[in-house]
Amino acid sequence: MPDLPDSASGEGDEAPAEIPVAGRPPVTDAERRRRRAQFLRDLAEARELRDRVQPRRAKAARLRHAMRMRTFRW
């Protein structure tokens, strides 16, 4: 079909490294790492909060983790 772009043929399905957004400069590696670090900090804080407000679930999770570690083969 001549009205379809070449990329619709199924060949070369690699994802582009960066999709430019109008009015926004491309994201640098440093910015991406900074945002990822902030996300991981927020995630850890949310897990700590959940463990404080649901101590029974946190204890069960600790016991499951300990069992996995005991049965893990190095």
Distance bins in CASP14 RR format, pairs under 12 A and 6 or more apart:
PFRMAT RR
TARGET T0000
AUTHOR 0000-0000-0000
RMODE 2
METHOD distances of the structure
MODEL  1
1 8 0 0 0 0 1 0 0 0 0 0 0
1 9 0 0 0 0 1 0 0 0 0 0 0
2 8 0 0 0 0 0 1 0 0 0 0 0
4 10 0 0 0 0 0 1 0 0 0 0 0
5 11 0 0 0 0 0 1 0 0 0 0 0
6 12 0 0 0 0 1 0 0 0 0 0 0
7 13 0 0 0 0 1 0 0 0 0 0 0
7 14 0 0 0 0 0 1 0 0 0 0 0
7 15 0 0 0 0 0 1 0 0 0 0 0
7 16 0 0 0 0 0 1 0 0 0 0 0
16 26 0 0 0 0 0 1 0 0 0 0 0
17 26 0 0 0 0 1 0 0 0 0 0 0
17 27 0 0 0 0 0 1 0 0 0 0 0
17 29 0 0 0 0 0 1 0 0 0 0 0
17 32 0 0 0 0 0 1 0 0 0 0 0
18 24 0 0 0 0 0 1 0 0 0 0 0
18 25 0 0 0 0 0 1 0 0 0 0 0
18 26 1 0 1 0 0 0 0 0 0 0 0
18 27 1 0 0 1 0 0 0 0 0 0 0
18 28 0 0 0 0 1 0 0 0 0 0 0
18 29 0 0 0 0 0 1 0 0 0 0 0
18 31 0 0 0 0 0 1 0 0 0 0 0
18 32 0 0 0 0 1 0 0 0 0 0 0
19 26 0 0 0 0 1 0 0 0 0 0 0
19 27 0 0 0 0 1 0 0 0 0 0 0
20 26 1 0 0 1 0 0 0 0 0 0 0
20 27 0 0 0 0 1 0 0 0 0 0 0
21 27 0 0 0 0 1 0 0 0 0 0 0
24 31 0 0 0 0 0 1 0 0 0 0 0
25 31 0 0 0 0 1 0 0 0 0 0 0
26 32 0 0 0 0 0 1 0 0 0 0 0
27 33 0 0 0 0 0 1 0 0 0 0 0
27 34 0 0 0 0 0 1 0 0 0 0 0
27 35 0 0 0 0 1 0 0 0 0 0 0
27 36 0 0 0 0 0 1 0 0 0 0 0
28 34 0 0 0 0 1 0 0 0 0 0 0
28 35 0 0 0 0 0 1 0 0 0 0 0
29 35 0 0 0 0 0 1 0 0 0 0 0
29 36 0 0 0 0 0 1 0 0 0 0 0
30 36 0 0 0 0 0 1 0 0 0 0 0
30 37 0 0 0 0 0 1 0 0 0 0 0
31 37 0 0 0 0 0 1 0 0 0 0 0
31 38 0 0 0 0 0 1 0 0 0 0 0
32 38 0 0 0 0 0 1 0 0 0 0 0
32 39 0 0 0 0 0 1 0 0 0 0 0
33 39 0 0 0 0 0 1 0 0 0 0 0
33 40 0 0 0 0 0 1 0 0 0 0 0
34 40 0 0 0 0 0 1 0 0 0 0 0
34 41 0 0 0 0 0 1 0 0 0 0 0
35 41 0 0 0 0 0 1 0 0 0 0 0
35 42 0 0 0 0 0 1 0 0 0 0 0
36 42 0 0 0 0 0 1 0 0 0 0 0
36 43 0 0 0 0 0 1 0 0 0 0 0
37 43 0 0 0 0 0 1 0 0 0 0 0
37 44 0 0 0 0 0 1 0 0 0 0 0
38 44 0 0 0 0 0 1 0 0 0 0 0
38 45 0 0 0 0 0 1 0 0 0 0 0
39 45 0 0 0 0 0 1 0 0 0 0 0
39 46 0 0 0 0 0 1 0 0 0 0 0
40 46 0 0 0 0 0 1 0 0 0 0 0
40 47 0 0 0 0 0 1 0 0 0 0 0
41 47 0 0 0 0 0 1 0 0 0 0 0
41 48 0 0 0 0 0 1 0 0 0 0 0
42 48 0 0 0 0 0 1 0 0 0 0 0
42 49 0 0 0 0 0 1 0 0 0 0 0
43 49 0 0 0 0 0 1 0 0 0 0 0
43 50 0 0 0 0 0 1 0 0 0 0 0
44 50 0 0 0 0 0 1 0 0 0 0 0
44 51 0 0 0 0 0 1 0 0 0 0 0
45 51 0 0 0 0 0 1 0 0 0 0 0
45 52 0 0 0 0 0 1 0 0 0 0 0
46 52 0 0 0 0 0 1 0 0 0 0 0
46 53 0 0 0 0 0 1 0 0 0 0 0
47 53 0 0 0 0 0 1 0 0 0 0 0
47 54 0 0 0 0 0 1 0 0 0 0 0
47 57 0 0 0 0 0 1 0 0 0 0 0
47 58 0 0 0 0 1 0 0 0 0 0 0
47 61 0 0 0 0 1 0 0 0 0 0 0
48 54 0 0 0 0 0 1 0 0 0 0 0
48 58 0 0 0 0 1 0 0 0 0 0 0
49 55 0 0 0 0 0 1 0 0 0 0 0
49 58 0 0 0 0 0 1 0 0 0 0 0
50 56 0 0 0 0 0 1 0 0 0 0 0
50 57 1 0 0 1 0 0 0 0 0 0 0
50 58 1 0 0 1 0 0 0 0 0 0 0
50 61 0 0 0 0 1 0 0 0 0 0 0
51 57 1 0 0 1 0 0 0 0 0 0 0
51 58 1 1 0 0 0 0 0 0 0 0 0
51 59 0 0 0 0 1 0 0 0 0 0 0
51 60 0 0 0 0 0 1 0 0 0 0 0
51 61 1 0 0 1 0 0 0 0 0 0 0
51 62 0 0 0 0 1 0 0 0 0 0 0
52 58 1 0 0 1 0 0 0 0 0 0 0
54 60 0 0 0 0 1 0 0 0 0 0 0
54 61 0 0 0 0 1 0 0 0 0 0 0
55 61 0 0 0 0 0 1 0 0 0 0 0
55 62 0 0 0 0 0 1 0 0 0 0 0
56 62 0 0 0 0 0 1 0 0 0 0 0
56 63 0 0 0 0 0 1 0 0 0 0 0
57 63 0 0 0 0 0 1 0 0 0 0 0
57 64 0 0 0 0 0 1 0 0 0 0 0
58 64 0 0 0 0 0 1 0 0 0 0 0
58 65 0 0 0 0 0 1 0 0 0 0 0
59 65 0 0 0 0 0 1 0 0 0 0 0
59 66 0 0 0 0 0 1 0 0 0 0 0
60 66 0 0 0 0 0 1 0 0 0 0 0
60 67 0 0 0 0 0 1 0 0 0 0 0
61 67 0 0 0 0 0 1 0 0 0 0 0
61 68 0 0 0 0 0 1 0 0 0 0 0
62 68 0 0 0 0 0 1 0 0 0 0 0
62 69 0 0 0 0 0 1 0 0 0 0 0
63 69 0 0 0 0 0 1 0 0 0 0 0
63 70 0 0 0 0 0 1 0 0 0 0 0
64 70 0 0 0 0 0 1 0 0 0 0 0
64 71 0 0 0 0 0 1 0 0 0 0 0
65 71 0 0 0 0 0 1 0 0 0 0 0
65 72 0 0 0 0 0 1 0 0 0 0 0
66 72 0 0 0 0 0 1 0 0 0 0 0
END
